[in-house]
Amino acid sequence: MNKTQTLKACELFGDLSVSEHAKFAAVAREQTFNRGDVLFNEGDRAGSIIIVVEGQCKAMKYTSEGMELIVEMFGKCDIMGVISVFSNTPYSYNAIALTKVSALIIRKEDFITLITNNKESAVKVLNYLGKRIRSLQEKVQDFFSDKVEQRIAKLLVKLTGKMGKEIPFTRQDIAAMVGTSIETAIRVTSRFREAGILKSSRGKLLIINMEKLGVMAEGPPIKF
């Protein structure tokens, strides 16, 4: 793995100078996780940030009723734990590998030292944190203001942008990502299938009409 090239491809590190890339690469440790491995648990001390090089991870929490809620999906060049590391708080979710995952891990102490000693790096981190916080705010707003059909459509649009039109998730996964019951997710995706928006097979969804899906994500439910 070329750690410097990997870091250059990530939003947080992309615009840094060659020398800064080299400094972050020097303290980054390579690690591989298998499907189902726990990268860290909610409440653990945030001792490092984890940069996904290849593979997919989910960030999940459990509700008071024991229901799994997937709060974020992480793929290539996404970074886990940066908010907790920067705010000196425990990890706020459980991070679990959905596939085999290759990652770069940077210890909290090294990360803080590097951004403290370089204004350019510090500004990049602040901008990145601002985008992450804004994204979380938008998710909360969508949860309370959008109907479940629109929430699922928005999720599918986002996942398609990250993974392509074949989405390797079950309807139970979709339910956990939008905070609804599996019965509701099955009903909505079945309606999407009848409308010619997607096809479903065991363990995956195939988006076949992005235009219709985009309409659903942007406004009130379309008539089927």
Residue pairs with C-beta under 8 A, 6 or more apart in sequence:
1 30
1 53
1 102
1 104
3 25
3 28
3 30
3 104
4 21
4 22
4 25
6 51
6 53
6 77
6 104
7 13
7 21
7 24
7 25
7 28
7 51
7 104
8 14
8 21
9 77
10 51
10 77
10 79
11 77
11 128
12 79
12 82
12 124
12 125
12 128
13 20
13 21
13 24
13 124
15 124
16 24
16 120
16 121
16 124
17 120
20 114
20 118
20 120
20 121
23 114
24 106
24 114
27 106
27 107
27 110
27 111
27 114
28 51
28 104
28 105
28 106
29 104
29 105
29 106
30 102
30 103
30 104
30 105
31 102
31 103
31 104
31 105
32 100
32 101
32 102
32 103
33 39
33 55
33 97
33 100
33 101
33 103
34 97
34 100
34 101
35 97
35 98
35 99
35 100
36 96
36 97
37 96
37 97
37 101
38 94
38 95
38 96
38 97
39 50
39 57
39 80
39 95
39 96
39 97
39 101
39 103
40 46
40 50
40 80
40 81
40 91
40 94
40 95
41 91
41 94
42 61
42 90
42 91
42 92
42 93
42 94
43 90
43 91
44 90
44 91
45 90
45 91
46 81
46 84
46 85
46 88
46 89
46 90
46 91
46 108
47 107
47 108
48 81
48 85
48 105
48 106
48 107
48 108
48 111
49 79
49 80
49 81
49 82
49 85
49 105
49 106
49 108
49 111
50 79
50 80
50 81
50 95
50 103
50 104
50 105
51 77
51 78
51 79
51 80
51 103
51 104
51 105
51 106
52 74
52 75
52 76
52 77
52 78
52 79
52 80
52 101
52 102
52 103
53 76
53 77
53 101
53 102
53 103
53 104
54 76
54 100
54 101
54 102
55 75
55 76
55 97
55 98
55 99
55 100
55 101
55 102
55 103
56 73
56 74
56 75
56 97
56 98
56 99
56 101
56 163
56 168
57 73
57 74
57 75
57 78
57 80
57 95
57 96
57 97
57 98
57 101
58 70
58 72
58 73
58 74
58 95
58 96
58 98
59 70
59 71
59 72
59 73
59 74
59 80
59 93
59 94
59 95
60 68
60 69
60 70
60 71
60 93
60 94
60 96
60 176
61 68
61 69
61 71
61 92
61 93
61 94
62 68
62 69
63 69
67 176
68 176
69 176
69 179
70 173
70 176
70 177
71 93
71 139
72 93
73 159
73 162
73 177
74 80
74 95
75 162
75 163
79 128
80 95
81 91
81 95
82 125
82 128
82 129
82 132
83 92
83 129
83 132
83 133
84 90
84 91
84 92
85 108
85 111
85 112
86 112
86 125
86 129
98 168
114 121
115 121
115 122
115 125
116 122
142 150
142 151
142 154
143 151
143 178
143 179
146 154
147 220
147 221
148 178
148 180
148 184
148 188
149 188
149 191
149 216
149 221
150 216
150 217
150 219
150 220
150 221
151 178
151 179
151 180
152 174
152 178
152 180
152 185
152 188
152 189
152 192
153 192
153 213
153 216
153 217
154 217
155 174
155 177
155 178
156 167
156 174
156 198
156 205
156 207
156 213
156 217
157 210
157 213
157 214
157 217
159 167
159 169
160 167
160 207
160 210
160 213
165 206
165 207
165 208
165 210
166 204
166 205
166 206
166 207
167 204
167 205
167 206
167 207
168 203
168 204
169 177
169 203
169 204
169 205
170 203
170 204
171 182
171 185
171 186
171 189
171 200
171 205
172 182
172 185
174 185
174 189
174 205
175 181
175 182
175 184
175 185
178 185
189 198
189 200
189 205
191 224
192 198
192 213
192 216
193 199
193 200
194 224
195 209
195 212
195 222
195 224
196 208
196 209
196 212
197 207
197 208
197 209
197 212
197 213
197 216
198 205
198 206
198 207
198 208
198 209
198 213
199 205
199 206
199 208
200 206
207 213
212 222
215 222
216 222
